[in-house]
Amino acid sequence: PPIYDDVDSAKTAPLDHYAVLGISPDATAKELVHLINRYDDRIANDITHPDRLLKPSMTDFEKEKIKAKSARVGQAHELLKDPAQRHWYDDEIRKWKREHGGVLPPEQV
C-alpha cells in the first residue's frame, strides 16, 4: 500500500494511516488486531463498501470523496495489519518527521 499521496514523495507528506483508521500510533498489537478484526467484520458485512455509502442525492464530488476515503481505509488496513510492514511504515514516518519538523499534516480526505 502506498504511504504517499502522489508520485513526488519528496515534497509530499506520508499518509497517516493511523489517523485514517482512528487509532493511536502507540496502539498495541492487540489493539490493532481488534481494530482490524472489526474492520474485517464490516467488510464481510459490506458496511464500508462505497456503493452502500453513496446516496443518489450526493454530488459527484461527495461520491468521489467517499470512494477515496474507503480506498485509504483499505490501504491503511493492509499496511498496518502486517507487523513487518507496520514496523517499516513506523520507521518511514519517524524519518519523515525528523526531516520535516516532527508533525504530519492533517488528513486531506
N, CA, C and O atoms as CSV, one atom per row, in Angstrom:
chain,resi,resn,atom,element,x,y,z
A,1,PRO,N,N,0.826,-1.201,0.000
A,1,PRO,CA,C,0.000,0.000,0.000
A,1,PRO,C,C,0.864,1.256,0.000
A,1,PRO,O,O,1.940,1.269,0.599
A,2,PRO,N,N,0.416,2.277,-0.646
A,2,PRO,CA,C,1.219,3.499,-0.708
A,2,PRO,C,C,1.262,4.212,0.634
A,2,PRO,O,O,0.314,4.170,1.418
A,3,ILE,N,N,2.385,4.865,0.871
A,3,ILE,CA,C,2.441,5.717,2.062
A,3,ILE,C,C,2.430,7.180,1.667
A,3,ILE,O,O,2.391,8.053,2.533
A,4,TYR,N,N,2.466,7.462,0.373
A,4,TYR,CA,C,2.428,8.834,-0.098
A,4,TYR,C,C,1.207,9.061,-0.961
A,4,TYR,O,O,0.685,8.128,-1.573
A,5,ASP,N,N,0.751,10.305,-1.010
A,5,ASP,CA,C,-0.418,10.687,-1.774
A,5,ASP,C,C,-0.172,10.728,-3.271
A,5,ASP,O,O,-1.083,10.461,-4.055
A,6,ASP,N,N,1.044,11.058,-3.680
A,6,ASP,CA,C,1.327,11.166,-5.105
A,6,ASP,C,C,2.740,10.669,-5.389
A,6,ASP,O,O,3.451,10.241,-4.481
A,7,VAL,N,N,3.135,10.730,-6.646
A,7,VAL,CA,C,4.434,10.180,-7.031
A,7,VAL,C,C,5.615,11.019,-6.571
A,7,VAL,O,O,6.728,10.500,-6.483
A,8,ASP,N,N,5.411,12.289,-6.276
A,8,ASP,CA,C,6.504,13.159,-5.849
A,8,ASP,C,C,6.633,13.101,-4.329
A,8,ASP,O,O,6.317,14.065,-3.632
A,9,SER,N,N,7.101,11.960,-3.824
A,9,SER,CA,C,7.133,11.737,-2.382
A,9,SER,C,C,8.103,12.653,-1.655
A,9,SER,O,O,7.986,12.832,-0.443
A,10,ALA,N,N,9.044,13.229,-2.358
A,10,ALA,CA,C,9.991,14.130,-1.706
A,10,ALA,C,C,9.302,15.406,-1.220
A,10,ALA,O,O,9.767,16.034,-0.269
A,11,LYS,N,N,8.207,15.791,-1.859
A,11,LYS,CA,C,7.501,17.017,-1.493
A,11,LYS,C,C,6.209,16.741,-0.720
A,11,LYS,O,O,5.599,17.670,-0.191
A,12,THR,N,N,5.794,15.497,-0.651
A,12,THR,CA,C,4.506,15.147,-0.074
A,12,THR,C,C,4.688,14.385,1.225
A,12,THR,O,O,5.540,13.503,1.326
A,13,ALA,N,N,3.883,14.730,2.213
A,13,ALA,CA,C,3.929,14.003,3.481
A,13,ALA,C,C,3.341,12.609,3.302
A,13,ALA,O,O,2.437,12.405,2.492
A,14,PRO,N,N,3.863,11.651,4.067
A,14,PRO,CA,C,3.268,10.319,4.012
A,14,PRO,C,C,1.840,10.359,4.542
A,14,PRO,O,O,1.491,11.212,5.358
A,15,LEU,N,N,1.036,9.442,4.076
A,15,LEU,CA,C,-0.319,9.327,4.584
A,15,LEU,C,C,-0.258,8.842,6.027
A,15,LEU,O,O,0.535,7.961,6.361
A,16,ASP,N,N,-1.088,9.415,6.869
A,16,ASP,CA,C,-1.131,8.996,8.271
A,16,ASP,C,C,-2.161,7.880,8.399
A,16,ASP,O,O,-3.337,8.131,8.662
A,17,HIS,N,N,-1.702,6.644,8.208
A,17,HIS,CA,C,-2.608,5.506,8.220
A,17,HIS,C,C,-3.247,5.293,9.590
A,17,HIS,O,O,-4.347,4.747,9.675
A,18,TYR,N,N,-2.585,5.709,10.646
A,18,TYR,CA,C,-3.182,5.602,11.969
A,18,TYR,C,C,-4.392,6.525,12.094
A,18,TYR,O,O,-5.428,6.131,12.629
A,19,ALA,N,N,-4.255,7.747,11.601
A,19,ALA,CA,C,-5.382,8.692,11.643
A,19,ALA,C,C,-6.542,8.198,10.783
A,19,ALA,O,O,-7.706,8.353,11.154
A,20,VAL,N,N,-6.223,7.603,9.633
A,20,VAL,CA,C,-7.263,7.082,8.749
A,20,VAL,C,C,-8.099,6.046,9.481
A,20,VAL,O,O,-9.323,6.023,9.346
A,21,LEU,N,N,-7.442,5.185,10.261
A,21,LEU,CA,C,-8.155,4.137,10.995
A,21,LEU,C,C,-8.671,4.601,12.355
A,21,LEU,O,O,-9.421,3.883,13.017
A,22,GLY,N,N,-8.272,5.798,12.767
A,22,GLY,CA,C,-8.740,6.311,14.054
A,22,GLY,C,C,-8.095,5.614,15.238
A,22,GLY,O,O,-8.747,5.364,16.252
A,23,ILE,N,N,-6.803,5.299,15.108
A,23,ILE,CA,C,-6.091,4.607,16.181
A,23,ILE,C,C,-4.767,5.311,16.430
A,23,ILE,O,O,-4.200,5.921,15.524
A,24,SER,N,N,-4.286,5.228,17.638
A,24,SER,CA,C,-3.023,5.862,18.006
A,24,SER,C,C,-1.845,5.066,17.443
A,24,SER,O,O,-1.904,3.838,17.383
A,25,PRO,N,N,-0.776,5.754,17.031
A,25,PRO,CA,C,0.438,5.039,16.612
A,25,PRO,C,C,1.040,4.208,17.751
A,25,PRO,O,O,1.812,3.279,17.513
A,26,ASP,N,N,0.679,4.554,18.984
A,26,ASP,CA,C,1.172,3.816,20.150
A,26,ASP,C,C,0.307,2.603,20.483
A,26,ASP,O,O,0.552,1.920,21.477
A,27,ALA,N,N,-0.685,2.338,19.673
A,27,ALA,CA,C,-1.586,1.206,19.933
A,27,ALA,C,C,-0.790,-0.092,19.983
A,27,ALA,O,O,0.143,-0.303,19.209
A,28,THR,N,N,-1.179,-0.938,20.900
A,28,THR,CA,C,-0.518,-2.238,20.999
A,28,THR,C,C,-0.935,-3.109,19.819
A,28,THR,O,O,-1.911,-2.824,19.126
A,29,ALA,N,N,-0.179,-4.164,19.612
A,29,ALA,CA,C,-0.517,-5.112,18.548
A,29,ALA,C,C,-1.915,-5.693,18.796
A,29,ALA,O,O,-2.672,-5.926,17.854
A,30,LYS,N,N,-2.247,-5.922,20.062
A,30,LYS,CA,C,-3.568,-6.478,20.407
A,30,LYS,C,C,-4.685,-5.504,20.027
A,30,LYS,O,O,-5.712,-5.911,19.484
A,31,GLU,N,N,-4.478,-4.209,20.319
A,31,GLU,CA,C,-5.486,-3.199,19.958
A,31,GLU,C,C,-5.648,-3.108,18.440
A,31,GLU,O,O,-6.760,-2.989,17.927
A,32,LEU,N,N,-4.525,-3.165,17.738
A,32,LEU,CA,C,-4.575,-3.103,16.283
A,32,LEU,C,C,-5.283,-4.321,15.710
A,32,LEU,O,O,-6.070,-4.194,14.772
A,33,VAL,N,N,-5.011,-5.507,16.265
A,33,VAL,CA,C,-5.691,-6.724,15.810
A,33,VAL,C,C,-7.197,-6.594,16.041
A,33,VAL,O,O,-7.994,-6.980,15.186
A,34,HIS,N,N,-7.585,-6.050,17.199
A,34,HIS,CA,C,-9.011,-5.856,17.485
A,34,HIS,C,C,-9.647,-4.928,16.446
A,34,HIS,O,O,-10.725,-5.216,15.927
A,35,LEU,N,N,-8.981,-3.826,16.150
A,35,LEU,CA,C,-9.489,-2.887,15.158
A,35,LEU,C,C,-9.580,-3.546,13.783
A,35,LEU,O,O,-10.572,-3.377,13.073
A,36,ILE,N,N,-8.558,-4.287,13.415
A,36,ILE,CA,C,-8.548,-4.940,12.111
A,36,ILE,C,C,-9.642,-5.995,12.029
A,36,ILE,O,O,-10.301,-6.125,10.998
A,37,ASN,N,N,-9.840,-6.740,13.094
A,37,ASN,CA,C,-10.928,-7.724,13.094
A,37,ASN,C,C,-12.282,-7.040,12.947
A,37,ASN,O,O,-13.161,-7.529,12.236
A,38,ARG,N,N,-12.443,-5.907,13.623
A,38,ARG,CA,C,-13.685,-5.145,13.495
A,38,ARG,C,C,-13.854,-4.659,12.060
A,38,ARG,O,O,-14.953,-4.710,11.508
A,39,TYR,N,N,-12.767,-4.190,11.459
A,39,TYR,CA,C,-12.802,-3.742,10.066
A,39,TYR,C,C,-13.140,-4.911,9.146
A,39,TYR,O,O,-13.955,-4.765,8.234
A,40,ASP,N,N,-12.518,-6.078,9.378
A,40,ASP,CA,C,-12.804,-7.259,8.559
A,40,ASP,C,C,-14.277,-7.656,8.662
A,40,ASP,O,O,-14.889,-8.047,7.668
A,41,ASP,N,N,-14.845,-7.556,9.868
A,41,ASP,CA,C,-16.272,-7.861,10.038
A,41,ASP,C,C,-17.129,-6.888,9.239
A,41,ASP,O,O,-18.117,-7.290,8.624
A,42,ARG,N,N,-16.756,-5.613,9.246
A,42,ARG,CA,C,-17.517,-4.615,8.493
A,42,ARG,C,C,-17.427,-4.890,6.995
A,42,ARG,O,O,-18.413,-4.746,6.272
A,43,ILE,N,N,-16.238,-5.286,6.530
A,43,ILE,CA,C,-16.079,-5.615,5.117
A,43,ILE,C,C,-16.912,-6.847,4.777
A,43,ILE,O,O,-17.581,-6.889,3.744
A,44,ALA,N,N,-16.866,-7.849,5.654
A,44,ALA,CA,C,-17.632,-9.074,5.411
A,44,ALA,C,C,-19.121,-8.778,5.305
A,44,ALA,O,O,-19.839,-9.420,4.538
A,45,ASN,N,N,-19.574,-7.809,6.076
A,45,ASN,CA,C,-20.986,-7.418,6.035
A,45,ASN,C,C,-21.240,-6.297,5.038
A,45,ASN,O,O,-22.361,-5.799,4.925
A,46,ASP,N,N,-20.196,-5.902,4.316
A,46,ASP,CA,C,-20.281,-4.902,3.247
A,46,ASP,C,C,-20.711,-3.532,3.744
A,46,ASP,O,O,-21.278,-2.747,2.984
A,47,ILE,N,N,-20.445,-3.234,5.023
A,47,ILE,CA,C,-20.881,-1.950,5.592
A,47,ILE,C,C,-20.052,-0.788,5.056
A,47,ILE,O,O,-20.585,0.299,4.829
A,48,THR,N,N,-18.763,-1.005,4.853
A,48,THR,CA,C,-17.900,0.104,4.450
A,48,THR,C,C,-17.730,0.214,2.941
A,48,THR,O,O,-17.018,1.097,2.464
A,49,HIS,N,N,-18.363,-0.658,2.197
A,49,HIS,CA,C,-18.214,-0.593,0.738
A,49,HIS,C,C,-18.787,0.732,0.247
A,49,HIS,O,O,-19.894,1.104,0.637
A,50,PRO,N,N,-18.050,1.454,-0.606
A,50,PRO,CA,C,-18.518,2.781,-1.026
A,50,PRO,C,C,-19.901,2.769,-1.676
A,50,PRO,O,O,-20.655,3.731,-1.535
A,51,ASP,N,N,-20.238,1.705,-2.377
A,51,ASP,CA,C,-21.554,1.667,-3.025
A,51,ASP,C,C,-22.701,1.682,-2.020
A,51,ASP,O,O,-23.791,2.159,-2.334
A,52,ARG,N,N,-22.464,1.160,-0.802
A,52,ARG,CA,C,-23.505,1.190,0.232
A,52,ARG,C,C,-23.602,2.552,0.888
A,52,ARG,O,O,-24.648,2.910,1.429
A,53,LEU,N,N,-22.521,3.315,0.844
A,53,LEU,CA,C,-22.500,4.628,1.489
A,53,LEU,C,C,-23.016,5.740,0.577
A,53,LEU,O,O,-23.376,6.818,1.051
A,54,LEU,N,N,-23.053,5.482,-0.721
A,54,LEU,CA,C,-23.431,6.511,-1.680
A,54,LEU,C,C,-24.944,6.664,-1.751
A,54,LEU,O,O,-25.684,5.681,-1.713
A,55,LYS,N,N,-25.382,7.883,-1.852
A,55,LYS,CA,C,-26.805,8.206,-1.962
A,55,LYS,C,C,-27.048,8.896,-3.301
A,55,LYS,O,O,-26.189,9.644,-3.770
A,56,PRO,N,N,-28.195,8.661,-3.919
A,56,PRO,CA,C,-28.480,9.285,-5.225
A,56,PRO,C,C,-28.417,10.814,-5.200
A,56,PRO,O,O,-28.097,11.437,-6.212
A,57,SER,N,N,-28.719,11.416,-4.056
A,57,SER,CA,C,-28.759,12.874,-3.977
A,57,SER,C,C,-27.370,13.513,-3.843
A,57,SER,O,O,-27.253,14.737,-3.891
A,58,MET,N,N,-26.331,12.714,-3.677
A,58,MET,CA,C,-24.979,13.257,-3.499
A,58,MET,C,C,-24.423,13.804,-4.808
A,58,MET,O,O,-24.752,13.342,-5.901
A,59,THR,N,N,-23.566,14.809,-4.646
A,59,THR,CA,C,-22.866,15.341,-5.813
A,59,THR,C,C,-21.747,14.370,-6.200
A,59,THR,O,O,-21.364,13.504,-5.412
A,60,ASP,N,N,-21.235,14.523,-7.406
A,60,ASP,CA,C,-20.122,13.686,-7.849
A,60,ASP,C,C,-18.909,13.870,-6.937
A,60,ASP,O,O,-18.186,12.913,-6.660
A,61,PHE,N,N,-18.688,15.093,-6.475
A,61,PHE,CA,C,-17.574,15.370,-5.570
A,61,PHE,C,C,-17.725,14.589,-4.269
A,61,PHE,O,O,-16.762,13.990,-3.790
A,62,GLU,N,N,-18.922,14.593,-3.697
A,62,GLU,CA,C,-19.164,13.851,-2.452
A,62,GLU,C,C,-18.961,12.354,-2.655
A,62,GLU,O,O,-18.403,11.676,-1.793
A,63,LYS,N,N,-19.414,11.843,-3.791
A,63,LYS,CA,C,-19.248,10.418,-4.088
A,63,LYS,C,C,-17.767,10.057,-4.218
A,63,LYS,O,O,-17.329,9.031,-3.699
A,64,GLU,N,N,-17.005,10.893,-4.904
A,64,GLU,CA,C,-15.573,10.626,-5.071
A,64,GLU,C,C,-14.846,10.699,-3.730
A,64,GLU,O,O,-13.912,9.936,-3.485
A,65,LYS,N,N,-15.273,11.612,-2.868
A,65,LYS,CA,C,-14.653,11.743,-1.555
A,65,LYS,C,C,-14.878,10.472,-0.731
A,65,LYS,O,O,-13.961,10.007,-0.055
A,66,ILE,N,N,-16.070,9.917,-0.780
A,66,ILE,CA,C,-16.367,8.678,-0.063
A,66,ILE,C,C,-15.547,7.525,-0.628
A,66,ILE,O,O,-15.000,6.721,0.126
A,67,LYS,N,N,-15.462,7.444,-1.943
A,67,LYS,CA,C,-14.679,6.367,-2.562
A,67,LYS,C,C,-13.206,6.479,-2.193
A,67,LYS,O,O,-12.555,5.468,-1.928
A,68,ALA,N,N,-12.675,7.696,-2.175
A,68,ALA,CA,C,-11.272,7.900,-1.828
A,68,ALA,C,C,-11.019,7.526,-0.364
A,68,ALA,O,O,-10.017,6.885,-0.048
A,69,LYS,N,N,-11.919,7.923,0.515
A,69,LYS,CA,C,-11.773,7.597,1.936
A,69,LYS,C,C,-11.828,6.088,2.135
A,69,LYS,O,O,-11.047,5.538,2.912
A,70,SER,N,N,-12.732,5.419,1.452
A,70,SER,CA,C,-12.840,3.968,1.552
A,70,SER,C,C,-11.557,3.292,1.073
A,70,SER,O,O,-11.105,2.316,1.671
A,71,ALA,N,N,-10.976,3.810,0.000
A,71,ALA,CA,C,-9.723,3.252,-0.514
A,71,ALA,C,C,-8.594,3.453,0.490
A,71,ALA,O,O,-7.769,2.559,0.677
A,72,ARG,N,N,-8.547,4.619,1.139
A,72,ARG,CA,C,-7.490,4.881,2.120
A,72,ARG,C,C,-7.630,3.981,3.346
A,72,ARG,O,O,-6.631,3.521,3.900
A,73,VAL,N,N,-8.852,3.736,3.763
A,73,VAL,CA,C,-9.068,2.828,4.891
A,73,VAL,C,C,-8.548,1.437,4.534
A,73,VAL,O,O,-7.890,0.790,5.349
A,74,GLY,N,N,-8.839,0.982,3.328
A,74,GLY,CA,C,-8.354,-0.316,2.881
A,74,GLY,C,C,-6.834,-0.373,2.828
A,74,GLY,O,O,-6.234,-1.370,3.230
A,75,GLN,N,N,-6.205,0.700,2.332
A,75,GLN,CA,C,-4.743,0.752,2.263
A,75,GLN,C,C,-4.126,0.727,3.658
A,75,GLN,O,O,-3.150,0.017,3.902
A,76,ALA,N,N,-4.702,1.508,4.567
A,76,ALA,CA,C,-4.184,1.556,5.938
A,76,ALA,C,C,-4.308,0.184,6.590
A,76,ALA,O,O,-3.383,-0.288,7.250
A,77,HIS,N,N,-5.442,-0.436,6.403
A,77,HIS,CA,C,-5.693,-1.764,6.951
A,77,HIS,C,C,-4.652,-2.755,6.442
A,77,HIS,O,O,-4.067,-3.501,7.229
A,78,GLU,N,N,-4.417,-2.768,5.135
A,78,GLU,CA,C,-3.464,-3.712,4.537
A,78,GLU,C,C,-2.039,-3.483,5.053
A,78,GLU,O,O,-1.316,-4.441,5.326
A,79,LEU,N,N,-1.644,-2.229,5.184
A,79,LEU,CA,C,-0.281,-1.931,5.608
A,79,LEU,C,C,-0.059,-2.243,7.085
A,79,LEU,O,O,0.953,-2.845,7.445
A,80,LEU,N,N,-0.990,-1.843,7.933
A,80,LEU,CA,C,-0.762,-1.951,9.374
A,80,LEU,C,C,-1.057,-3.330,9.946
A,80,LEU,O,O,-0.632,-3.631,11.062
A,81,LYS,N,N,-1.770,-4.167,9.216
A,81,LYS,CA,C,-2.095,-5.484,9.776
A,81,LYS,C,C,-0.884,-6.419,9.777
A,81,LYS,O,O,-0.849,-7.382,10.543
A,82,ASP,N,N,0.093,-6.148,8.936
A,82,ASP,CA,C,1.299,-6.971,8.873
A,82,ASP,C,C,2.367,-6.346,9.773
A,82,ASP,O,O,2.775,-5.211,9.526
A,83,PRO,N,N,2.832,-7.053,10.810
A,83,PRO,CA,C,3.806,-6.458,11.740
A,83,PRO,C,C,5.083,-5.944,11.062
A,83,PRO,O,O,5.606,-4.898,11.447
A,84,ALA,N,N,5.580,-6.659,10.072
A,84,ALA,CA,C,6.802,-6.208,9.391
A,84,ALA,C,C,6.550,-4.927,8.609
A,84,ALA,O,O,7.373,-4.011,8.638
A,85,GLN,N,N,5.420,-4.854,7.910
A,85,GLN,CA,C,5.090,-3.632,7.166
A,85,GLN,C,C,4.826,-2.473,8.110
A,85,GLN,O,O,5.211,-1.338,7.831
A,86,ARG,N,N,4.163,-2.761,9.239
A,86,ARG,CA,C,3.905,-1.705,10.219
A,86,ARG,C,C,5.228,-1.160,10.747
A,86,ARG,O,O,5.378,0.056,10.871
A,87,HIS,N,N,6.181,-2.017,11.059
A,87,HIS,CA,C,7.484,-1.575,11.552
A,87,HIS,C,C,8.179,-0.703,10.499
A,87,HIS,O,O,8.724,0.353,10.821
A,88,TRP,N,N,8.152,-1.151,9.248
A,88,TRP,CA,C,8.751,-0.367,8.160
A,88,TRP,C,C,8.068,0.996,8.040
A,88,TRP,O,O,8.737,2.021,7.915
A,89,TYR,N,N,6.727,1.002,8.079
A,89,TYR,CA,C,5.963,2.250,7.977
A,89,TYR,C,C,6.321,3.197,9.127
A,89,TYR,O,O,6.547,4.386,8.905
A,90,ASP,N,N,6.372,2.667,10.357
A,90,ASP,CA,C,6.718,3.496,11.516
A,90,ASP,C,C,8.112,4.104,11.354
A,90,ASP,O,O,8.328,5.264,11.702
A,91,ASP,N,N,9.054,3.325,10.827
A,91,ASP,CA,C,10.401,3.864,10.572
A,91,ASP,C,C,10.357,4.987,9.546
A,91,ASP,O,O,11.020,6.010,9.715
A,92,GLU,N,N,9.577,4.801,8.477
A,92,GLU,CA,C,9.451,5.838,7.441
A,92,GLU,C,C,8.827,7.113,8.011
A,92,GLU,O,O,9.254,8.214,7.665
A,93,ILE,N,N,7.836,6.978,8.867
A,93,ILE,CA,C,7.182,8.144,9.491
A,93,ILE,C,C,8.187,8.878,10.385
A,93,ILE,O,O,8.292,10.103,10.325
A,94,ARG,N,N,8.920,8.133,11.209
A,94,ARG,CA,C,9.922,8.778,12.081
A,94,ARG,C,C,10.961,9.521,11.242
A,94,ARG,O,O,11.342,10.642,11.578
A,95,LYS,N,N,11.413,8.911,10.169
A,95,LYS,CA,C,12.397,9.543,9.287
A,95,LYS,C,C,11.828,10.830,8.684
A,95,LYS,O,O,12.505,11.857,8.663
A,96,TRP,N,N,10.586,10.776,8.193
A,96,TRP,CA,C,9.967,11.943,7.581
A,96,TRP,C,C,9.815,13.061,8.611
A,96,TRP,O,O,10.086,14.224,8.312
A,97,LYS,N,N,9.381,12.709,9.825
A,97,LYS,CA,C,9.201,13.722,10.865
A,97,LYS,C,C,10.521,14.394,11.238
A,97,LYS,O,O,10.562,15.604,11.463
A,98,ARG,N,N,11.595,13.614,11.305
A,98,ARG,CA,C,12.917,14.199,11.605
A,98,ARG,C,C,13.318,15.214,10.542
A,98,ARG,O,O,13.890,16.257,10.856
A,99,GLU,N,N,13.019,14.907,9.299
A,99,GLU,CA,C,13.428,15.765,8.193
A,99,GLU,C,C,12.501,16.955,7.961
A,99,GLU,O,O,12.889,17.918,7.300
A,100,HIS,N,N,11.269,16.899,8.501
A,100,HIS,CA,C,10.273,17.933,8.183
A,100,HIS,C,C,9.613,18.580,9.396
A,100,HIS,O,O,8.502,19.100,9.285
A,101,GLY,N,N,10.261,18.559,10.529
A,101,GLY,CA,C,9.735,19.315,11.659
A,101,GLY,C,C,8.831,18.569,12.611
A,101,GLY,O,O,8.228,19.189,13.487
A,102,GLY,N,N,8.716,17.285,12.477
A,102,GLY,CA,C,8.054,16.499,13.507
A,102,GLY,C,C,6.563,16.290,13.461
A,102,GLY,O,O,6.039,15.576,14.316
A,103,VAL,N,N,5.847,16.865,12.517
A,103,VAL,CA,C,4.390,16.718,12.511
A,103,VAL,C,C,3.911,16.370,11.111
A,103,VAL,O,O,4.338,16.970,10.124
A,104,LEU,N,N,3.013,15.386,11.041
A,104,LEU,CA,C,2.365,15.078,9.769
A,104,LEU,C,C,1.209,16.041,9.560
A,104,LEU,O,O,0.513,16.381,10.517
A,105,PRO,N,N,0.992,16.486,8.330
A,105,PRO,CA,C,-0.173,17.353,8.081
A,105,PRO,C,C,-1.469,16.575,8.271
A,105,PRO,O,O,-1.462,15.346,8.204
A,106,PRO,N,N,-2.580,17.269,8.507
A,106,PRO,CA,C,-3.847,16.571,8.713
A,106,PRO,C,C,-4.292,15.818,7.458
A,106,PRO,O,O,-3.911,16.152,6.336
A,107,GLU,N,N,-5.109,14.796,7.689
A,107,GLU,CA,C,-5.670,14.005,6.580
A,107,GLU,C,C,-6.479,14.911,5.671
A,107,GLU,O,O,-7.229,15.763,6.148
A,108,GLN,N,N,-6.331,14.734,4.369
A,108,GLN,CA,C,-6.997,15.605,3.407
A,108,GLN,C,C,-8.323,15.058,2.886
A,108,GLN,O,O,-9.085,15.784,2.247
A,109,VAL,N,N,-8.597,13.793,3.152
A,109,VAL,CA,C,-9.858,13.218,2.641
A,109,VAL,C,C,-10.728,12.845,3.807
A,109,VAL,O,O,-11.836,12.344,3.614
